[in-house]
Amino acid sequence: DGKSRSTYFTKLGDNPHNWVYVCNGGAIVGALSVADEAPELSSKIVSYAVKNWGKALRFLAPDGVHYEGPMYNNWMLVSMTNAFSSLENTFGTSFGLMDMPGVTEFPYFNMSFISSDLPFNFGNSDSLMSNINSNGTFYIASYANDIALGSLRSSVLMEHNLSIGVQDLIYAKPEFFMAEKEILNDAAYISPNKYSIFTLRSSDAEKKINLAAVGGTCNEFEQADSGSFIIDAFDTRFACDMGKGVYEGEWFDKYKHRAEGHNVIVINPDQSPGFKTGTVASLDNFASDNDEGFAIYDLSANYKDYATSAKRGYYLFDNRSRIIVQDEIKCENPSEMYWFMHTGCEIEISEDKKSAILKGDLKNMHLRIDCNVDAEFS
């Protein structure tokens, strides 16, 4: 994109973003490739980059959670694999980087963004499955001797028809394909800086409902998306995220970055982003069993300028065939509210505007408003 990346080599901060990993990973591989011709320079660069990796990886602890979205997570995983495998092959060690908390959990988190046929493309990511291919998972599974992780990667490769990468060919083991089949299950991931995502799923084989929602701070790419959700069912994305934006201008001048551009509530819309920027949404509750699952986000901090309290709950029930998205909001003064849900489906709204049908590829989705104030679809 014509921009200098020199600053990203050392730009760590409180939440180092993907270019810290990408630039330092590339520096390691590049320096090692010329070590025979420039050993002193190579040693200096590798030492510096390993230290930067160590500082940045602290923020993956304890569960491997990163805040930028699946496309950027994938770049990080590929950079991690290339850099750490190069260190292992050259020196016989990754200098402790592979053993840092969260590193071997990171591929699980990355694959949690995979839905039936598309990724849950939160955080300025597009909806191409190739961008969350998770190349490098077999390397980490091999290092950690994590057969379950390797089996999950092999299942994802085959079930979602993903392209096999070089890292897959190098680090795959027969036992990853021979072990008991692992599948993507309900999961909730929360980082210390409070970025979070949860998924509630029906069986991929049944092609029923997959629901995911995201919470946390407005991230590096300034997405006012805390509480936003994506719904897939029967080969159709019924509720979508608008995906990757452009790296130009002010983020919140763009519709898809603002609250209006996500599947959230907007209160008293004005020129502000729709959220209190830099605030944290907390995943207060998450549970699931065979027939149902639910999650609750406390969004009060996000709506601090608009409401005294705001919570959103998600409930996948009735043998995981139906969804409730429930908002509980308290305002000190009378307020104007808009409930946003984006879809690429054809929409049919009822005469009383209290229900709607979204036309899907295999089945339709029926929506109904159940509200204690006057509300209608438009």
C-alpha positions as CSV (number, residue, x, y, z in Angstrom):
1,D,0.0,0.0,0.0
2,G,3.0,2.3,-0.3
3,K,3.3,2.9,3.4
4,S,6.6,2.5,5.4
5,R,6.6,-0.5,7.7
6,S,9.7,0.4,9.6
7,T,7.8,1.6,12.7
8,Y,6.0,-1.7,13.0
9,F,9.2,-3.6,13.8
10,T,9.2,-2.1,17.3
11,K,5.6,-0.7,17.7
12,L,4.5,-2.9,20.6
13,G,2.3,-0.7,22.9
14,D,-0.4,-2.3,25.0
15,N,-2.0,-4.2,22.1
16,P,0.6,-5.0,19.4
17,H,-1.1,-5.6,16.1
18,N,-0.4,-8.0,13.3
19,W,2.3,-6.1,11.6
20,V,4.6,-6.4,14.7
21,Y,4.4,-10.2,14.2
22,V,4.6,-10.0,10.4
23,C,7.6,-7.6,10.3
24,N,9.6,-9.4,13.1
25,G,8.8,-12.8,11.6
26,G,10.0,-11.7,8.2
27,A,13.1,-10.1,9.7
28,I,14.1,-13.5,11.3
29,V,13.6,-15.5,8.1
30,G,15.4,-12.9,6.0
31,A,18.3,-12.5,8.4
32,L,18.8,-16.3,8.7
33,S,18.8,-16.6,4.9
34,V,21.9,-14.4,4.6
35,A,23.6,-15.5,7.9
36,D,26.5,-17.1,6.0
37,E,27.3,-13.9,4.2
38,A,26.6,-11.4,6.9
39,P,26.8,-13.2,10.2
40,E,27.1,-10.2,12.5
41,L,24.2,-8.3,11.0
42,S,22.1,-11.5,10.9
43,S,22.8,-12.2,14.6
44,K,21.9,-8.6,15.5
45,I,18.6,-8.7,13.6
46,V,17.6,-12.1,14.9
47,S,18.3,-11.2,18.5
48,Y,16.3,-8.0,18.2
49,A,13.4,-9.7,16.5
50,V,13.3,-12.5,19.0
51,K,13.1,-10.0,21.9
52,N,10.2,-8.1,20.1
53,W,8.4,-11.4,19.6
54,G,8.7,-12.2,23.2
55,K,7.3,-8.8,24.2
56,A,4.4,-9.1,21.8
57,L,3.5,-12.7,22.6
58,R,2.7,-11.8,26.2
59,F,-0.6,-10.4,25.0
60,L,-1.7,-13.8,23.7
61,A,-1.7,-15.2,27.2
62,P,-3.4,-17.1,28.6
63,D,-5.8,-18.5,25.9
64,G,-4.3,-17.4,22.6
65,V,-6.7,-14.5,22.0
66,H,-5.9,-11.6,19.6
67,Y,-8.2,-8.7,18.9
68,E,-7.9,-7.8,15.2
69,G,-10.0,-10.4,13.4
70,P,-9.6,-13.7,11.5
71,M,-7.7,-12.3,8.5
72,Y,-5.1,-10.7,10.6
73,N,-4.9,-13.7,13.0
74,N,-4.1,-15.9,10.0
75,W,-1.2,-13.6,8.9
76,M,0.1,-13.8,12.5
77,L,-0.1,-17.6,12.5
78,V,1.8,-17.9,9.2
79,S,4.5,-15.5,10.3
80,M,4.8,-17.3,13.6
81,T,5.2,-20.6,11.9
82,N,7.8,-19.4,9.4
83,A,9.8,-17.6,12.1
84,F,9.8,-20.2,14.8
85,S,10.4,-23.1,12.5
86,S,13.3,-21.2,11.0
87,L,14.8,-20.7,14.5
88,E,14.2,-24.4,15.4
89,N,15.8,-25.6,12.2
90,T,18.8,-23.3,12.5
91,F,19.5,-23.2,16.2
92,G,17.5,-26.2,17.5
93,T,15.4,-23.9,19.6
94,S,12.8,-21.1,19.4
95,F,14.5,-19.4,22.4
96,G,11.4,-20.0,24.5
97,L,8.9,-18.3,22.2
98,M,6.9,-21.5,21.4
99,D,6.5,-22.2,25.1
100,M,5.0,-18.8,26.0
101,P,1.4,-18.9,27.4
102,G,-1.2,-18.7,24.6
103,V,1.0,-19.7,21.7
104,T,-0.1,-23.3,21.4
105,E,-3.7,-22.2,22.0
106,F,-3.7,-19.5,19.3
107,P,-4.6,-21.9,16.4
108,Y,-7.7,-23.1,18.4
109,F,-8.8,-19.4,18.7
110,N,-8.1,-18.8,15.0
111,M,-10.2,-21.7,13.8
112,S,-13.1,-20.6,16.0
113,F,-13.8,-18.0,13.4
114,I,-14.7,-20.7,10.9
115,S,-18.4,-21.2,10.2
116,S,-20.2,-23.6,7.8
117,D,-18.9,-22.2,4.5
118,L,-17.7,-18.7,5.4
119,P,-15.6,-17.2,8.2
120,F,-17.1,-15.1,11.0
121,N,-15.4,-12.0,9.5
122,F,-15.4,-9.7,12.4
123,G,-12.7,-7.0,12.8
124,N,-12.2,-5.5,9.3
125,S,-11.7,-8.9,7.8
126,D,-13.3,-10.1,4.5
127,S,-15.3,-13.2,4.1
128,L,-12.9,-15.4,2.1
129,M,-12.2,-18.8,3.7
130,S,-8.6,-18.6,2.3
131,N,-7.9,-15.7,4.7
132,I,-8.4,-17.9,7.7
133,N,-6.8,-21.0,6.3
134,S,-4.8,-21.5,9.5
135,N,-1.6,-22.6,7.7
136,G,0.9,-23.3,10.4
137,T,-1.5,-25.2,12.7
138,F,0.2,-28.6,12.0
139,Y,3.5,-27.1,13.0
140,I,2.2,-26.0,16.4
141,A,0.3,-29.3,16.8
142,S,3.5,-31.2,16.1
143,Y,5.5,-29.1,18.5
144,A,3.0,-29.5,21.3
145,N,2.2,-33.1,20.4
146,D,-1.4,-32.0,20.4
147,I,-3.2,-34.7,18.4
148,A,-6.6,-33.1,19.0
149,L,-5.4,-29.9,17.4
150,G,-3.9,-31.7,14.4
151,S,-7.1,-33.7,14.0
152,L,-9.2,-30.5,14.1
153,R,-7.0,-29.0,11.5
154,S,-7.3,-32.0,9.2
155,S,-11.1,-32.1,9.7
156,V,-11.4,-28.4,8.8
157,L,-9.2,-28.8,5.7
158,M,-11.4,-31.6,4.4
159,E,-14.9,-30.4,5.4
160,H,-14.4,-26.8,4.2
161,N,-12.4,-27.6,1.1
162,L,-9.5,-25.4,2.1
163,S,-6.3,-25.3,0.1
164,I,-3.4,-27.1,1.5
165,G,-0.4,-24.9,2.3
166,V,3.3,-25.6,2.3
167,Q,3.3,-25.7,6.1
168,D,0.6,-28.4,6.0
169,L,2.7,-30.6,3.7
170,I,5.8,-30.2,5.8
171,Y,4.4,-30.6,9.3
172,A,1.4,-32.9,8.9
173,K,1.5,-36.3,10.7
174,P,-0.4,-39.4,9.8
175,E,-1.9,-39.5,13.3
176,F,-3.6,-36.2,12.7
177,F,-5.7,-37.9,10.0
178,M,-6.1,-41.2,11.8
179,A,-7.2,-39.9,15.2
180,E,-10.8,-39.6,16.3
181,K,-12.4,-36.8,14.3
182,E,-12.4,-33.4,16.1
183,I,-15.1,-30.8,15.3
184,L,-15.6,-27.2,16.0
185,N,-17.7,-26.8,19.1
186,D,-19.3,-24.0,21.1
187,A,-16.6,-21.8,22.5
188,A,-15.9,-18.5,24.3
189,Y,-12.6,-16.7,24.2
190,I,-11.7,-13.7,26.4
191,S,-8.4,-11.9,26.5
192,P,-7.0,-10.0,29.5
193,N,-7.7,-6.7,27.6
194,K,-11.3,-7.9,27.3
195,Y,-11.6,-8.6,23.6
196,S,-13.9,-11.6,23.3
197,I,-15.8,-13.8,20.9
198,F,-18.2,-16.7,21.4
199,T,-19.7,-19.2,19.0
200,L,-22.8,-21.4,19.3
201,R,-23.1,-24.1,16.6
202,S,-25.3,-26.8,15.3
203,S,-23.7,-29.7,13.6
204,D,-22.0,-28.8,10.3
205,A,-23.4,-32.0,8.8
206,E,-26.9,-30.9,9.6
207,K,-26.3,-27.4,8.1
208,K,-28.4,-25.8,10.8
209,I,-27.5,-22.6,12.7
210,N,-24.1,-21.2,13.5
211,L,-24.1,-18.0,15.6
212,A,-21.1,-15.9,16.6
213,A,-20.8,-12.5,18.3
214,V,-17.9,-10.3,19.2
215,G,-17.2,-7.9,22.0
216,G,-14.3,-5.8,23.4
217,T,-12.6,-2.5,22.8
218,C,-12.8,-0.6,19.5
219,N,-9.8,-2.3,17.9
220,E,-6.8,-1.1,15.8
221,F,-9.2,-0.6,12.8
222,E,-11.8,1.2,14.9
223,Q,-14.9,-1.1,14.4
224,A,-17.7,0.0,16.7
225,D,-19.0,-3.6,16.7
226,S,-19.2,-4.7,20.3
227,G,-22.2,-7.1,20.5
228,S,-22.5,-7.5,16.8
229,F,-23.5,-11.0,15.5
230,I,-23.3,-13.2,12.4
231,I,-25.8,-16.0,11.7
232,D,-25.3,-18.8,9.2
233,A,-27.9,-21.5,8.5
234,F,-28.6,-24.0,5.7
235,D,-25.9,-22.6,3.3
236,T,-27.0,-19.0,3.8
237,R,-25.5,-16.1,5.7
238,F,-28.6,-14.5,7.1
239,A,-26.9,-11.9,9.3
240,C,-23.6,-10.6,7.9
241,D,-20.7,-8.3,8.8
242,M,-19.9,-5.8,6.0
243,G,-16.3,-6.9,6.0
244,K,-13.0,-5.2,5.2
245,G,-12.8,-1.5,4.7
246,V,-10.2,0.8,3.2
247,Y,-7.2,2.1,5.0
248,E,-7.9,5.8,4.2
249,G,-9.4,8.8,6.0
250,E,-11.0,8.8,9.4
251,W,-12.4,5.4,10.4
252,F,-15.7,6.6,11.8
253,D,-16.5,8.7,8.7
254,K,-17.1,5.3,7.0
255,Y,-20.5,3.6,7.4
256,K,-19.1,0.1,7.9
257,H,-16.9,1.2,10.8
258,R,-19.6,3.0,12.7
259,A,-22.2,1.3,14.9
260,E,-24.8,1.7,12.1
261,G,-22.6,-0.5,10.0
262,H,-22.8,-3.5,12.4
263,N,-25.6,-5.6,13.9
264,V,-26.0,-3.5,17.0
265,I,-28.4,-1.0,18.7
266,V,-27.9,2.7,17.8
267,I,-29.3,5.2,20.3
268,N,-30.0,8.8,19.4
269,P,-27.8,8.7,16.2
270,D,-25.5,11.7,15.6
271,Q,-22.0,12.3,14.2
272,S,-20.4,10.3,16.9
273,P,-19.4,6.6,16.1
274,G,-22.5,5.3,18.1
275,F,-20.3,3.9,20.8
276,K,-18.1,5.4,23.5
277,T,-14.7,4.7,21.8
278,G,-12.1,2.8,23.7
279,T,-14.6,1.2,26.1
280,V,-14.9,-2.5,26.9
281,A,-17.8,-4.8,26.5
282,S,-17.6,-7.8,28.8
283,L,-18.8,-11.3,28.2
284,D,-20.6,-11.8,31.5
285,N,-22.1,-15.3,30.9
286,F,-21.7,-18.2,28.5
287,A,-23.0,-21.7,28.8
288,S,-24.1,-24.5,26.5
289,D,-25.3,-28.1,26.5
290,N,-26.5,-30.6,23.9
291,D,-29.7,-28.8,23.0
292,E,-29.0,-25.1,23.6
293,G,-26.6,-22.4,24.5
294,F,-26.6,-18.8,25.6
295,A,-24.3,-15.8,26.1
296,I,-24.7,-12.3,27.6
297,Y,-22.7,-9.2,26.9
298,D,-22.7,-6.2,29.2
299,L,-22.5,-3.2,26.8
300,S,-23.1,-0.5,29.4
301,A,-19.6,1.0,29.0
302,N,-20.1,1.2,25.2
303,Y,-23.4,3.0,25.5
304,K,-22.3,5.2,28.5
305,D,-23.1,8.4,26.6
306,Y,-26.6,7.1,25.7
307,A,-27.9,4.8,28.4
308,T,-27.5,4.0,32.1
309,S,-27.4,0.2,31.4
310,A,-27.2,-2.0,28.3
311,K,-27.0,-5.7,28.0
312,R,-27.5,-8.1,25.0
313,G,-28.3,-11.8,25.3
314,Y,-28.1,-14.5,22.7
315,Y,-30.0,-17.8,23.0
316,L,-29.7,-20.8,20.6
317,F,-32.5,-23.2,21.6
318,D,-35.2,-25.7,20.5
319,N,-32.6,-28.3,19.5
320,R,-30.4,-25.5,18.2
321,S,-32.9,-24.5,15.5
322,R,-34.0,-21.0,16.8
323,I,-32.3,-17.9,18.0
324,I,-33.3,-15.1,20.4
325,V,-31.3,-11.8,20.4
326,Q,-32.5,-9.9,23.4
327,D,-31.5,-6.3,24.3
328,E,-32.2,-4.8,27.7
329,I,-31.5,-1.0,27.7
330,K,-32.3,1.6,30.3
331,C,-32.1,5.3,29.4
332,E,-32.6,8.3,31.7
333,N,-34.5,10.3,29.0
334,P,-36.8,9.3,26.2
335,S,-34.6,8.1,23.3
336,E,-34.7,7.1,19.7
337,M,-33.4,3.6,19.0
338,Y,-32.5,1.6,15.9
339,W,-31.9,-2.1,15.8
340,F,-29.5,-2.9,12.9
341,M,-29.1,-6.3,11.2
342,H,-27.3,-6.5,7.8
343,T,-28.1,-9.2,5.3
344,G,-27.6,-10.1,1.7
345,C,-30.9,-11.9,1.5
346,E,-34.1,-10.8,-0.1
347,I,-36.4,-9.4,2.6
348,E,-40.1,-9.7,2.9
349,I,-41.7,-7.5,5.6
350,S,-45.2,-8.2,6.9
351,E,-48.0,-5.6,6.7
352,D,-47.9,-4.8,10.4
353,K,-44.0,-4.6,10.2
354,K,-43.7,-6.8,13.2
355,S,-42.2,-9.8,11.4
356,A,-40.1,-10.5,8.3
357,I,-38.8,-13.3,6.2
358,L,-35.3,-13.6,4.8
359,K,-35.1,-15.7,1.7
360,G,-32.3,-18.3,2.0
361,D,-30.8,-20.7,-0.5
362,L,-32.2,-23.8,1.1
363,K,-34.6,-22.5,3.8
364,N,-35.9,-19.1,4.8
365,M,-35.4,-17.4,8.2
366,H,-38.4,-15.9,10.0
367,L,-37.8,-12.9,12.2
368,R,-40.3,-11.6,14.8
369,I,-40.2,-8.5,17.1
370,D,-41.1,-9.1,20.7
371,C,-40.7,-5.7,22.4
372,N,-42.2,-3.8,25.4
373,V,-42.1,-0.5,23.3
374,D,-43.5,0.2,19.8
375,A,-41.0,-1.1,17.2
376,E,-41.2,-2.2,13.6
377,F,-39.0,-3.5,10.8
378,S,-38.1,-1.2,7.9
